[in-house]
Amino acid sequence: MKIILASASIGISELKSNPSAAINRATGPVAILNRNTPVAYLIPAADWETICERLDEADLADIIRSRAGETPVSTKLDDL
């Protein structure tokens, strides 16, 4: 059995019959189950936006770390 990474879950059949109710009831992530196995997660839009922002920040942090040893070059804004 797989671990469910949400505090709430709903069967896929129930989700199909009334998706609006499932979304309105959700206060956080909801696991979508098919035969008691998670097949997807439904998360609020604000949570998804936060995840995307954090992923972008992690990518930028990787770039910063990779360039940490480079020698800086002086330049003027007009030269760019």
mmCIF file of the N, C-alpha and C atoms, coordinates in Angstrom:
data_MODEL
# 
_entry.id   MODEL 
# 
loop_
_atom_site.group_PDB 
_atom_site.id 
_atom_site.type_symbol 
_atom_site.label_atom_id 
_atom_site.label_alt_id 
_atom_site.label_comp_id 
_atom_site.label_asym_id 
_atom_site.label_entity_id 
_atom_site.label_seq_id 
_atom_site.pdbx_PDB_ins_code 
_atom_site.Cartn_x 
_atom_site.Cartn_y 
_atom_site.Cartn_z 
_atom_site.occupancy 
_atom_site.B_iso_or_equiv 
_atom_site.pdbx_formal_charge 
_atom_site.auth_seq_id 
_atom_site.auth_comp_id 
_atom_site.auth_asym_id 
_atom_site.auth_atom_id 
_atom_site.pdbx_PDB_model_num 
ATOM 1   N N  . MET A 1 1  ? 0.842   -1.177 0.000   1.00 0.00 ? 1  MET A N  1 
ATOM 2   C CA . MET A 1 1  ? 0.000   0.000  0.000   1.00 0.00 ? 1  MET A CA 1 
ATOM 3   C C  . MET A 1 1  ? 0.890   1.245  0.000   1.00 0.00 ? 1  MET A C  1 
ATOM 4   N N  . LYS A 1 2  ? 0.543   2.216  -0.822  1.00 0.00 ? 2  LYS A N  1 
ATOM 5   C CA . LYS A 1 2  ? 1.305   3.450  -0.906  1.00 0.00 ? 2  LYS A CA 1 
ATOM 6   C C  . LYS A 1 2  ? 0.881   4.413  0.198   1.00 0.00 ? 2  LYS A C  1 
ATOM 7   N N  . ILE A 1 3  ? 1.816   5.261  0.600   1.00 0.00 ? 3  ILE A N  1 
ATOM 8   C CA . ILE A 1 3  ? 1.538   6.281  1.609   1.00 0.00 ? 3  ILE A CA 1 
ATOM 9   C C  . ILE A 1 3  ? 0.710   7.394  0.972   1.00 0.00 ? 3  ILE A C  1 
ATOM 10  N N  . ILE A 1 4  ? -0.303  7.855  1.686   1.00 0.00 ? 4  ILE A N  1 
ATOM 11  C CA . ILE A 1 4  ? -1.141  8.961  1.223   1.00 0.00 ? 4  ILE A CA 1 
ATOM 12  C C  . ILE A 1 4  ? -0.594  10.236 1.840   1.00 0.00 ? 4  ILE A C  1 
ATOM 13  N N  . LEU A 1 5  ? -0.176  11.170 0.999   1.00 0.00 ? 5  LEU A N  1 
ATOM 14  C CA . LEU A 1 5  ? 0.465   12.404 1.450   1.00 0.00 ? 5  LEU A CA 1 
ATOM 15  C C  . LEU A 1 5  ? -0.530  13.553 1.570   1.00 0.00 ? 5  LEU A C  1 
ATOM 16  N N  . ALA A 1 6  ? -1.668  13.277 2.158   1.00 0.00 ? 6  ALA A N  1 
ATOM 17  C CA . ALA A 1 6  ? -2.699  14.291 2.385   1.00 0.00 ? 6  ALA A CA 1 
ATOM 18  C C  . ALA A 1 6  ? -3.522  13.868 3.585   1.00 0.00 ? 6  ALA A C  1 
ATOM 19  N N  . SER A 1 7  ? -4.121  14.847 4.247   1.00 0.00 ? 7  SER A N  1 
ATOM 20  C CA . SER A 1 7  ? -4.941  14.525 5.412   1.00 0.00 ? 7  SER A CA 1 
ATOM 21  C C  . SER A 1 7  ? -6.369  14.154 5.028   1.00 0.00 ? 7  SER A C  1 
ATOM 22  N N  . ALA A 1 8  ? -6.731  14.363 3.763   1.00 0.00 ? 8  ALA A N  1 
ATOM 23  C CA . ALA A 1 8  ? -8.074  14.020 3.284   1.00 0.00 ? 8  ALA A CA 1 
ATOM 24  C C  . ALA A 1 8  ? -7.951  13.230 1.983   1.00 0.00 ? 8  ALA A C  1 
ATOM 25  N N  . SER A 1 9  ? -8.938  12.415 1.710   1.00 0.00 ? 9  SER A N  1 
ATOM 26  C CA . SER A 1 9  ? -8.940  11.645 0.464   1.00 0.00 ? 9  SER A CA 1 
ATOM 27  C C  . SER A 1 9  ? -10.372 11.518 -0.053  1.00 0.00 ? 9  SER A C  1 
ATOM 28  N N  . ILE A 1 10 ? -10.468 11.207 -1.343  1.00 0.00 ? 10 ILE A N  1 
ATOM 29  C CA . ILE A 1 10 ? -11.770 11.027 -1.976  1.00 0.00 ? 10 ILE A CA 1 
ATOM 30  C C  . ILE A 1 10 ? -11.600 9.994  -3.076  1.00 0.00 ? 10 ILE A C  1 
ATOM 31  N N  . GLY A 1 11 ? -12.615 9.167  -3.245  1.00 0.00 ? 11 GLY A N  1 
ATOM 32  C CA . GLY A 1 11 ? -12.581 8.183  -4.322  1.00 0.00 ? 11 GLY A CA 1 
ATOM 33  C C  . GLY A 1 11 ? -12.781 8.861  -5.664  1.00 0.00 ? 11 GLY A C  1 
ATOM 34  N N  . ILE A 1 12 ? -12.188 8.292  -6.681  1.00 0.00 ? 12 ILE A N  1 
ATOM 35  C CA . ILE A 1 12 ? -12.278 8.898  -8.003  1.00 0.00 ? 12 ILE A CA 1 
ATOM 36  C C  . ILE A 1 12 ? -13.726 8.917  -8.500  1.00 0.00 ? 12 ILE A C  1 
ATOM 37  N N  . SER A 1 13 ? -14.525 7.923  -8.131  1.00 0.00 ? 13 SER A N  1 
ATOM 38  C CA . SER A 1 13 ? -15.934 7.890  -8.538  1.00 0.00 ? 13 SER A CA 1 
ATOM 39  C C  . SER A 1 13 ? -16.708 9.040  -7.905  1.00 0.00 ? 13 SER A C  1 
ATOM 40  N N  . GLU A 1 14 ? -16.435 9.294  -6.625  1.00 0.00 ? 14 GLU A N  1 
ATOM 41  C CA . GLU A 1 14 ? -17.094 10.405 -5.937  1.00 0.00 ? 14 GLU A CA 1 
ATOM 42  C C  . GLU A 1 14 ? -16.664 11.736 -6.537  1.00 0.00 ? 14 GLU A C  1 
ATOM 43  N N  . LEU A 1 15 ? -15.394 11.854 -6.895  1.00 0.00 ? 15 LEU A N  1 
ATOM 44  C CA . LEU A 1 15 ? -14.899 13.081 -7.518  1.00 0.00 ? 15 LEU A CA 1 
ATOM 45  C C  . LEU A 1 15 ? -15.575 13.311 -8.860  1.00 0.00 ? 15 LEU A C  1 
ATOM 46  N N  . LYS A 1 16 ? -15.752 12.263 -9.640  1.00 0.00 ? 16 LYS A N  1 
ATOM 47  C CA . LYS A 1 16 ? -16.406 12.376 -10.943 1.00 0.00 ? 16 LYS A CA 1 
ATOM 48  C C  . LYS A 1 16 ? -17.854 12.828 -10.801 1.00 0.00 ? 16 LYS A C  1 
ATOM 49  N N  . SER A 1 17 ? -18.530 12.327 -9.777  1.00 0.00 ? 17 SER A N  1 
ATOM 50  C CA . SER A 1 17 ? -19.957 12.635 -9.635  1.00 0.00 ? 17 SER A CA 1 
ATOM 51  C C  . SER A 1 17 ? -20.195 14.067 -9.170  1.00 0.00 ? 17 SER A C  1 
ATOM 52  N N  . ASN A 1 18 ? -19.269 14.645 -8.376  1.00 0.00 ? 18 ASN A N  1 
ATOM 53  C CA . ASN A 1 18 ? -19.487 16.008 -7.890  1.00 0.00 ? 18 ASN A CA 1 
ATOM 54  C C  . ASN A 1 18 ? -18.135 16.691 -7.600  1.00 0.00 ? 18 ASN A C  1 
ATOM 55  N N  . PRO A 1 19 ? -17.402 17.089 -8.647  1.00 0.00 ? 19 PRO A N  1 
ATOM 56  C CA . PRO A 1 19 ? -16.088 17.682 -8.430  1.00 0.00 ? 19 PRO A CA 1 
ATOM 57  C C  . PRO A 1 19 ? -16.134 18.998 -7.651  1.00 0.00 ? 19 PRO A C  1 
ATOM 58  N N  . SER A 1 20 ? -17.174 19.787 -7.839  1.00 0.00 ? 20 SER A N  1 
ATOM 59  C CA . SER A 1 20 ? -17.283 21.065 -7.123  1.00 0.00 ? 20 SER A CA 1 
ATOM 60  C C  . SER A 1 20 ? -17.353 20.855 -5.617  1.00 0.00 ? 20 SER A C  1 
ATOM 61  N N  . ALA A 1 21 ? -18.084 19.859 -5.187  1.00 0.00 ? 21 ALA A N  1 
ATOM 62  C CA . ALA A 1 21 ? -18.198 19.584 -3.752  1.00 0.00 ? 21 ALA A CA 1 
ATOM 63  C C  . ALA A 1 21 ? -16.852 19.177 -3.179  1.00 0.00 ? 21 ALA A C  1 
ATOM 64  N N  . ALA A 1 22 ? -16.092 18.379 -3.910  1.00 0.00 ? 22 ALA A N  1 
ATOM 65  C CA . ALA A 1 22 ? -14.775 17.952 -3.433  1.00 0.00 ? 22 ALA A CA 1 
ATOM 66  C C  . ALA A 1 22 ? -13.846 19.149 -3.298  1.00 0.00 ? 22 ALA A C  1 
ATOM 67  N N  . ILE A 1 23 ? -13.888 20.035 -4.259  1.00 0.00 ? 23 ILE A N  1 
ATOM 68  C CA . ILE A 1 23 ? -13.030 21.230 -4.221  1.00 0.00 ? 23 ILE A CA 1 
ATOM 69  C C  . ILE A 1 23 ? -13.454 22.150 -3.081  1.00 0.00 ? 23 ILE A C  1 
ATOM 70  N N  . ASN A 1 24 ? -14.732 22.340 -2.908  1.00 0.00 ? 24 ASN A N  1 
ATOM 71  C CA . ASN A 1 24 ? -15.228 23.240 -1.864  1.00 0.00 ? 24 ASN A CA 1 
ATOM 72  C C  . ASN A 1 24 ? -14.962 22.703 -0.459  1.00 0.00 ? 24 ASN A C  1 
ATOM 73  N N  . ARG A 1 25 ? -14.978 21.385 -0.298  1.00 0.00 ? 25 ARG A N  1 
ATOM 74  C CA . ARG A 1 25 ? -14.718 20.783 1.016   1.00 0.00 ? 25 ARG A CA 1 
ATOM 75  C C  . ARG A 1 25 ? -13.247 20.818 1.392   1.00 0.00 ? 25 ARG A C  1 
ATOM 76  N N  . ALA A 1 26 ? -12.393 20.863 0.399   1.00 0.00 ? 26 ALA A N  1 
ATOM 77  C CA . ALA A 1 26 ? -10.952 20.762 0.648   1.00 0.00 ? 26 ALA A CA 1 
ATOM 78  C C  . ALA A 1 26 ? -10.419 22.012 1.333   1.00 0.00 ? 26 ALA A C  1 
ATOM 79  N N  . THR A 1 27 ? -9.686  21.797 2.414   1.00 0.00 ? 27 THR A N  1 
ATOM 80  C CA . THR A 1 27 ? -9.006  22.906 3.088   1.00 0.00 ? 27 THR A CA 1 
ATOM 81  C C  . THR A 1 27 ? -7.501  22.801 2.873   1.00 0.00 ? 27 THR A C  1 
ATOM 82  N N  . GLY A 1 28 ? -7.076  21.763 2.220   1.00 0.00 ? 28 GLY A N  1 
ATOM 83  C CA . GLY A 1 28 ? -5.667  21.514 1.911   1.00 0.00 ? 28 GLY A CA 1 
ATOM 84  C C  . GLY A 1 28 ? -5.620  20.449 0.838   1.00 0.00 ? 28 GLY A C  1 
ATOM 85  N N  . PRO A 1 29 ? -4.479  19.786 0.684   1.00 0.00 ? 29 PRO A N  1 
ATOM 86  C CA . PRO A 1 29 ? -4.373  18.739 -0.339  1.00 0.00 ? 29 PRO A CA 1 
ATOM 87  C C  . PRO A 1 29 ? -5.354  17.593 -0.096  1.00 0.00 ? 29 PRO A C  1 
ATOM 88  N N  . VAL A 1 30 ? -5.886  17.048 -1.181  1.00 0.00 ? 30 VAL A N  1 
ATOM 89  C CA . VAL A 1 30 ? -6.794  15.909 -1.129  1.00 0.00 ? 30 VAL A CA 1 
ATOM 90  C C  . VAL A 1 30 ? -6.246  14.828 -2.046  1.00 0.00 ? 30 VAL A C  1 
ATOM 91  N N  . ALA A 1 31 ? -6.098  13.630 -1.526  1.00 0.00 ? 31 ALA A N  1 
ATOM 92  C CA . ALA A 1 31 ? -5.646  12.505 -2.332  1.00 0.00 ? 31 ALA A CA 1 
ATOM 93  C C  . ALA A 1 31 ? -6.834  11.950 -3.112  1.00 0.00 ? 31 ALA A C  1 
ATOM 94  N N  . ILE A 1 32 ? -6.642  11.732 -4.410  1.00 0.00 ? 32 ILE A N  1 
ATOM 95  C CA . ILE A 1 32 ? -7.659  11.105 -5.247  1.00 0.00 ? 32 ILE A CA 1 
ATOM 96  C C  . ILE A 1 32 ? -7.290  9.623  -5.322  1.00 0.00 ? 32 ILE A C  1 
ATOM 97  N N  . LEU A 1 33 ? -8.219  8.784  -4.874  1.00 0.00 ? 33 LEU A N  1 
ATOM 98  C CA . LEU A 1 33 ? -7.941  7.348  -4.781  1.00 0.00 ? 33 LEU A CA 1 
ATOM 99  C C  . LEU A 1 33 ? -8.674  6.557  -5.854  1.00 0.00 ? 33 LEU A C  1 
ATOM 100 N N  . ASN A 1 34 ? -7.995  5.555  -6.375  1.00 0.00 ? 34 ASN A N  1 
ATOM 101 C CA . ASN A 1 34 ? -8.603  4.583  -7.265  1.00 0.00 ? 34 ASN A CA 1 
ATOM 102 C C  . ASN A 1 34 ? -8.266  3.213  -6.681  1.00 0.00 ? 34 ASN A C  1 
ATOM 103 N N  . ARG A 1 35 ? -9.268  2.518  -6.178  1.00 0.00 ? 35 ARG A N  1 
ATOM 104 C CA . ARG A 1 35 ? -9.092  1.224  -5.503  1.00 0.00 ? 35 ARG A CA 1 
ATOM 105 C C  . ARG A 1 35 ? -8.129  1.354  -4.327  1.00 0.00 ? 35 ARG A C  1 
ATOM 106 N N  . ASN A 1 36 ? -8.355  2.413  -3.540  1.00 0.00 ? 36 ASN A N  1 
ATOM 107 C CA . ASN A 1 36 ? -7.587  2.694  -2.321  1.00 0.00 ? 36 ASN A CA 1 
ATOM 108 C C  . ASN A 1 36 ? -6.108  2.987  -2.569  1.00 0.00 ? 36 ASN A C  1 
ATOM 109 N N  . THR A 1 37 ? -5.762  3.364  -3.781  1.00 0.00 ? 37 THR A N  1 
ATOM 110 C CA . THR A 1 37 ? -4.395  3.737  -4.121  1.00 0.00 ? 37 THR A CA 1 
ATOM 111 C C  . THR A 1 37 ? -4.405  5.167  -4.642  1.00 0.00 ? 37 THR A C  1 
ATOM 112 N N  . PRO A 1 38 ? -3.543  6.034  -4.125  1.00 0.00 ? 38 PRO A N  1 
ATOM 113 C CA . PRO A 1 38 ? -3.520  7.406  -4.617  1.00 0.00 ? 38 PRO A CA 1 
ATOM 114 C C  . PRO A 1 38 ? -3.068  7.470  -6.077  1.00 0.00 ? 38 PRO A C  1 
ATOM 115 N N  . VAL A 1 39 ? -3.871  8.148  -6.901  1.00 0.00 ? 39 VAL A N  1 
ATOM 116 C CA . VAL A 1 39 ? -3.542  8.294  -8.320  1.00 0.00 ? 39 VAL A CA 1 
ATOM 117 C C  . VAL A 1 39 ? -3.283  9.754  -8.683  1.00 0.00 ? 39 VAL A C  1 
ATOM 118 N N  . ALA A 1 40 ? -3.694  10.669 -7.801  1.00 0.00 ? 40 ALA A N  1 
ATOM 119 C CA . ALA A 1 40 ? -3.485  12.092 -8.042  1.00 0.00 ? 40 ALA A CA 1 
ATOM 120 C C  . ALA A 1 40 ? -3.737  12.846 -6.745  1.00 0.00 ? 40 ALA A C  1 
ATOM 121 N N  . TYR A 1 41 ? -3.334  14.101 -6.744  1.00 0.00 ? 41 TYR A N  1 
ATOM 122 C CA . TYR A 1 41 ? -3.601  14.975 -5.611  1.00 0.00 ? 41 TYR A CA 1 
ATOM 123 C C  . TYR A 1 41 ? -4.257  16.242 -6.126  1.00 0.00 ? 41 TYR A C  1 
ATOM 124 N N  . LEU A 1 42 ? -5.259  16.689 -5.405  1.00 0.00 ? 42 LEU A N  1 
ATOM 125 C CA . LEU A 1 42 ? -5.957  17.936 -5.692  1.00 0.00 ? 42 LEU A CA 1 
ATOM 126 C C  . LEU A 1 42 ? -5.493  18.937 -4.640  1.00 0.00 ? 42 LEU A C  1 
ATOM 127 N N  . ILE A 1 43 ? -4.913  20.053 -5.099  1.00 0.00 ? 43 ILE A N  1 
ATOM 128 C CA . ILE A 1 43 ? -4.434  21.051 -4.136  1.00 0.00 ? 43 ILE A CA 1 
ATOM 129 C C  . ILE A 1 43 ? -5.020  22.407 -4.480  1.00 0.00 ? 43 ILE A C  1 
ATOM 130 N N  . PRO A 1 44 ? -5.218  23.256 -3.472  1.00 0.00 ? 44 PRO A N  1 
ATOM 131 C CA . PRO A 1 44 ? -5.733  24.602 -3.732  1.00 0.00 ? 44 PRO A CA 1 
ATOM 132 C C  . PRO A 1 44 ? -4.770  25.384 -4.626  1.00 0.00 ? 44 PRO A C  1 
ATOM 133 N N  . ALA A 1 45 ? -5.328  26.285 -5.428  1.00 0.00 ? 45 ALA A N  1 
ATOM 134 C CA . ALA A 1 45 ? -4.528  27.070 -6.371  1.00 0.00 ? 45 ALA A CA 1 
ATOM 135 C C  . ALA A 1 45 ? -3.424  27.851 -5.661  1.00 0.00 ? 45 ALA A C  1 
ATOM 136 N N  . ALA A 1 46 ? -3.703  28.413 -4.496  1.00 0.00 ? 46 ALA A N  1 
ATOM 137 C CA . ALA A 1 46 ? -2.696  29.184 -3.765  1.00 0.00 ? 46 ALA A CA 1 
ATOM 138 C C  . ALA A 1 46 ? -1.517  28.300 -3.370  1.00 0.00 ? 46 ALA A C  1 
ATOM 139 N N  . ASP A 1 47 ? -1.791  27.061 -2.991  1.00 0.00 ? 47 ASP A N  1 
ATOM 140 C CA . ASP A 1 47 ? -0.714  26.131 -2.637  1.00 0.00 ? 47 ASP A CA 1 
ATOM 141 C C  . ASP A 1 47 ? 0.142   25.805 -3.863  1.00 0.00 ? 47 ASP A C  1 
ATOM 142 N N  . TRP A 1 48 ? -0.503  25.614 -5.015  1.00 0.00 ? 48 TRP A N  1 
ATOM 143 C CA . TRP A 1 48 ? 0.235   25.319 -6.244  1.00 0.00 ? 48 TRP A CA 1 
ATOM 144 C C  . TRP A 1 48 ? 1.129   26.503 -6.628  1.00 0.00 ? 48 TRP A C  1 
ATOM 145 N N  . GLU A 1 49 ? 0.608   27.714 -6.499  1.00 0.00 ? 49 GLU A N  1 
ATOM 146 C CA . GLU A 1 49 ? 1.403   28.905 -6.805  1.00 0.00 ? 49 GLU A CA 1 
ATOM 147 C C  . GLU A 1 49 ? 2.615   28.996 -5.887  1.00 0.00 ? 49 GLU A C  1 
ATOM 148 N N  . THR A 1 50 ? 2.444   28.677 -4.608  1.00 0.00 ? 50 THR A N  1 
ATOM 149 C CA . THR A 1 50 ? 3.558   28.686 -3.662  1.00 0.00 ? 50 THR A CA 1 
ATOM 150 C C  . THR A 1 50 ? 4.605   27.652 -4.048  1.00 0.00 ? 50 THR A C  1 
ATOM 151 N N  . ILE A 1 51 ? 4.165   26.465 -4.433  1.00 0.00 ? 51 ILE A N  1 
ATOM 152 C CA . ILE A 1 51 ? 5.097   25.409 -4.855  1.00 0.00 ? 51 ILE A CA 1 
ATOM 153 C C  . ILE A 1 51 ? 5.902   25.860 -6.063  1.00 0.00 ? 51 ILE A C  1 
ATOM 154 N N  . CYS A 1 52 ? 5.228   26.454 -7.053  1.00 0.00 ? 52 CYS A N  1 
ATOM 155 C CA . CYS A 1 52 ? 5.922   26.912 -8.261  1.00 0.00 ? 52 CYS A CA 1 
ATOM 156 C C  . CYS A 1 52 ? 6.940   27.999 -7.933  1.00 0.00 ? 52 CYS A C  1 
ATOM 157 N N  . GLU A 1 53 ? 6.585   28.927 -7.055  1.00 0.00 ? 53 GLU A N  1 
ATOM 158 C CA . GLU A 1 53 ? 7.511   29.987 -6.658  1.00 0.00 ? 53 GLU A CA 1 
ATOM 159 C C  . GLU A 1 53 ? 8.742   29.397 -5.970  1.00 0.00 ? 53 GLU A C  1 
ATOM 160 N N  . ARG A 1 54 ? 8.531   28.432 -5.105  1.00 0.00 ? 54 ARG A N  1 
ATOM 161 C CA . ARG A 1 54 ? 9.660   27.809 -4.394  1.00 0.00 ? 54 ARG A CA 1 
ATOM 162 C C  . ARG A 1 54 ? 10.567  27.040 -5.350  1.00 0.00 ? 54 ARG A C  1 
ATOM 163 N N  . LEU A 1 55 ? 9.991   26.384 -6.337  1.00 0.00 ? 55 LEU A N  1 
ATOM 164 C CA . LEU A 1 55 ? 10.805  25.683 -7.324  1.00 0.00 ? 55 LEU A CA 1 
ATOM 165 C C  . LEU A 1 55 ? 11.649  26.664 -8.132  1.00 0.00 ? 55 LEU A C  1 
ATOM 166 N N  . ASP A 1 56 ? 11.046  27.793 -8.512  1.00 0.00 ? 56 ASP A N  1 
ATOM 167 C CA . ASP A 1 56 ? 11.792  28.827 -9.226  1.00 0.00 ? 56 ASP A CA 1 
ATOM 168 C C  . ASP A 1 56 ? 12.938  29.356 -8.371  1.00 0.00 ? 56 ASP A C  1 
ATOM 169 N N  . GLU A 1 57 ? 12.665  29.593 -7.095  1.00 0.00 ? 57 GLU A N  1 
ATOM 170 C CA . GLU A 1 57 ? 13.697  30.084 -6.185  1.00 0.00 ? 57 GLU A CA 1 
ATOM 171 C C  . GLU A 1 57 ? 14.817  29.059 -6.014  1.00 0.00 ? 57 GLU A C  1 
ATOM 172 N N  . ALA A 1 58 ? 14.472  27.777 -5.973  1.00 0.00 ? 58 ALA A N  1 
ATOM 173 C CA . ALA A 1 58 ? 15.487  26.732 -5.847  1.00 0.00 ? 58 ALA A CA 1 
ATOM 174 C C  . ALA A 1 58 ? 16.369  26.699 -7.094  1.00 0.00 ? 58 ALA A C  1 
ATOM 175 N N  . ASP A 1 59 ? 15.763  26.867 -8.271  1.00 0.00 ? 59 ASP A N  1 
ATOM 176 C CA . ASP A 1 59 ? 16.540  26.907 -9.511  1.00 0.00 ? 59 ASP A CA 1 
ATOM 177 C C  . ASP A 1 59 ? 17.497  28.097 -9.508  1.00 0.00 ? 59 ASP A C  1 
ATOM 178 N N  . LEU A 1 60 ? 17.004  29.255 -9.075  1.00 0.00 ? 60 LEU A N  1 
ATOM 179 C CA . LEU A 1 60 ? 17.858  30.437 -9.007  1.00 0.00 ? 60 LEU A CA 1 
ATOM 180 C C  . LEU A 1 60 ? 18.992  30.243 -7.998  1.00 0.00 ? 60 LEU A C  1 
ATOM 181 N N  . ALA A 1 61 ? 18.703  29.606 -6.887  1.00 0.00 ? 61 ALA A N  1 
ATOM 182 C CA . ALA A 1 61 ? 19.735  29.341 -5.877  1.00 0.00 ? 61 ALA A CA 1 
ATOM 183 C C  . ALA A 1 61 ? 20.820  28.432 -6.450  1.00 0.00 ? 61 ALA A C  1 
ATOM 184 N N  . ASP A 1 62 ? 20.440  27.451 -7.260  1.00 0.00 ? 62 ASP A N  1 
ATOM 185 C CA . ASP A 1 62 ? 21.429  26.577 -7.899  1.00 0.00 ? 62 ASP A CA 1 
ATOM 186 C C  . ASP A 1 62 ? 22.334  27.373 -8.834  1.00 0.00 ? 62 ASP A C  1 
ATOM 187 N N  . ILE A 1 63 ? 21.758  28.296 -9.598  1.00 0.00 ? 63 ILE A N  1 
ATOM 188 C CA . ILE A 1 63 ? 22.548  29.142 -10.497 1.00 0.00 ? 63 ILE A CA 1 
ATOM 189 C C  . ILE A 1 63 ? 23.512  30.007 -9.699  1.00 0.00 ? 63 ILE A C  1 
ATOM 190 N N  . ILE A 1 64 ? 23.033  30.588 -8.618  1.00 0.00 ? 64 ILE A N  1 
ATOM 191 C CA . ILE A 1 64 ? 23.881  31.441 -7.775  1.00 0.00 ? 64 ILE A CA 1 
ATOM 192 C C  . ILE A 1 64 ? 25.043  30.635 -7.212  1.00 0.00 ? 64 ILE A C  1 
ATOM 193 N N  . ARG A 1 65 ? 24.767  29.431 -6.701  1.00 0.00 ? 65 ARG A N  1 
ATOM 194 C CA . ARG A 1 65 ? 25.833  28.588 -6.145  1.00 0.00 ? 65 ARG A CA 1 
ATOM 195 C C  . ARG A 1 65 ? 26.850  28.201 -7.220  1.00 0.00 ? 65 ARG A C  1 
ATOM 196 N N  . SER A 1 66 ? 26.367  27.910 -8.432  1.00 0.00 ? 66 SER A N  1 
ATOM 197 C CA . SER A 1 66 ? 27.288  27.497 -9.499  1.00 0.00 ? 66 SER A CA 1 
ATOM 198 C C  . SER A 1 66 ? 28.184  28.650 -9.944  1.00 0.00 ? 66 SER A C  1 
ATOM 199 N N  . ARG A 1 67 ? 27.738  29.878 -9.750  1.00 0.00 ? 67 ARG A N  1 
ATOM 200 C CA . ARG A 1 67 ? 28.516  31.048 -10.168 1.00 0.00 ? 67 ARG A CA 1 
ATOM 201 C C  . ARG A 1 67 ? 29.289  31.699 -9.015  1.00 0.00 ? 67 ARG A C  1 
ATOM 202 N N  . ALA A 1 68 ? 29.249  31.116 -7.854  1.00 0.00 ? 68 ALA A N  1 
ATOM 203 C CA . ALA A 1 68 ? 29.862  31.729 -6.675  1.00 0.00 ? 68 ALA A CA 1 
ATOM 204 C C  . ALA A 1 68 ? 31.367  31.906 -6.822  1.00 0.00 ? 68 ALA A C  1 
ATOM 205 N N  . GLY A 1 69 ? 32.043  31.041 -7.543  1.00 0.00 ? 69 GLY A N  1 
ATOM 206 C CA . GLY A 1 69 ? 33.491  31.125 -7.676  1.00 0.00 ? 69 GLY A CA 1 
ATOM 207 C C  . GLY A 1 69 ? 33.968  31.990 -8.826  1.00 0.00 ? 69 GLY A C  1 
ATOM 208 N N  . GLU A 1 70 ? 33.049  32.542 -9.606  1.00 0.00 ? 70 GLU A N  1 
ATOM 209 C CA . GLU A 1 70 ? 33.436  33.350 -10.760 1.00 0.00 ? 70 GLU A CA 1 
ATOM 210 C C  . GLU A 1 70 ? 34.013  34.695 -10.326 1.00 0.00 ? 70 GLU A C  1 
ATOM 211 N N  . THR A 1 71 ? 34.890  35.225 -11.164 1.00 0.00 ? 71 THR A N  1 
ATOM 212 C CA . THR A 1 71 ? 35.459  36.544 -10.915 1.00 0.00 ? 71 THR A CA 1 
ATOM 213 C C  . THR A 1 71 ? 34.491  37.594 -11.444 1.00 0.00 ? 71 THR A C  1 
ATOM 214 N N  . PRO A 1 72 ? 34.121  38.569 -10.598 1.00 0.00 ? 72 PRO A N  1 
ATOM 215 C CA . PRO A 1 72 ? 33.194  39.602 -11.068 1.00 0.00 ? 72 PRO A CA 1 
ATOM 216 C C  . PRO A 1 72 ? 33.852  40.497 -12.121 1.00 0.00 ? 72 PRO A C  1 
ATOM 217 N N  . VAL A 1 73 ? 33.044  41.004 -13.044 1.00 0.00 ? 73 VAL A N  1 
ATOM 218 C CA . VAL A 1 73 ? 33.506  41.904 -14.094 1.00 0.00 ? 73 VAL A CA 1 
ATOM 219 C C  . VAL A 1 73 ? 32.766  43.223 -13.934 1.00 0.00 ? 73 VAL A C  1 
ATOM 220 N N  . SER A 1 74 ? 33.522  44.306 -13.841 1.00 0.00 ? 74 SER A N  1 
ATOM 221 C CA . SER A 1 74 ? 32.899  45.629 -13.728 1.00 0.00 ? 74 SER A CA 1 
ATOM 222 C C  . SER A 1 74 ? 32.332  46.046 -15.081 1.00 0.00 ? 74 SER A C  1 
ATOM 223 N N  . THR A 1 75 ? 31.145  46.603 -15.047 1.00 0.00 ? 75 THR A N  1 
ATOM 224 C CA . THR A 1 75 ? 30.514  47.080 -16.270 1.00 0.00 ? 75 THR A CA 1 
ATOM 225 C C  . THR A 1 75 ? 29.538  48.177 -15.936 1.00 0.00 ? 75 THR A C  1 
ATOM 226 N N  . LYS A 1 76 ? 29.156  48.932 -16.923 1.00 0.00 ? 76 LYS A N  1 
ATOM 227 C CA . LYS A 1 76 ? 28.171  49.998 -16.755 1.00 0.00 ? 76 LYS A CA 1 
ATOM 228 C C  . LYS A 1 76 ? 26.841  49.510 -17.319 1.00 0.00 ? 76 LYS A C  1 
ATOM 229 N N  . LEU A 1 77 ? 25.786  49.973 -16.765 1.00 0.00 ? 77 LEU A N  1 
ATOM 230 C CA . LEU A 1 77 ? 24.457  49.578 -17.202 1.00 0.00 ? 77 LEU A CA 1 
ATOM 231 C C  . LEU A 1 77 ? 24.256  49.904 -18.681 1.00 0.00 ? 77 LEU A C  1 
ATOM 232 N N  . ASP A 1 78 ? 24.767  51.024 -19.128 1.00 0.00 ? 78 ASP A N  1 
ATOM 233 C CA . ASP A 1 78 ? 24.617  51.414 -20.547 1.00 0.00 ? 78 ASP A CA 1 
ATOM 234 C C  . ASP A 1 78 ? 25.357  50.467 -21.487 1.00 0.00 ? 78 ASP A C  1 
ATOM 235 N N  . ASP A 1 79 ? 26.380  49.783 -20.986 1.00 0.00 ? 79 ASP A N  1 
ATOM 236 C CA . ASP A 1 79 ? 27.140  48.845 -21.823 1.00 0.00 ? 79 ASP A CA 1 
ATOM 237 C C  . ASP A 1 79 ? 26.385  47.527 -22.045 1.00 0.00 ? 79 ASP A C  1 
ATOM 238 N N  . LEU A 1 80 ? 25.394  47.284 -21.235 1.00 0.00 ? 80 LEU A N  1 
ATOM 239 C CA . LEU A 1 80 ? 24.635  46.046 -21.368 1.00 0.00 ? 80 LEU A CA 1 
ATOM 240 C C  . LEU A 1 80 ? 23.659  46.227 -22.459 1.00 0.00 ? 80 LEU A C  1 
# 
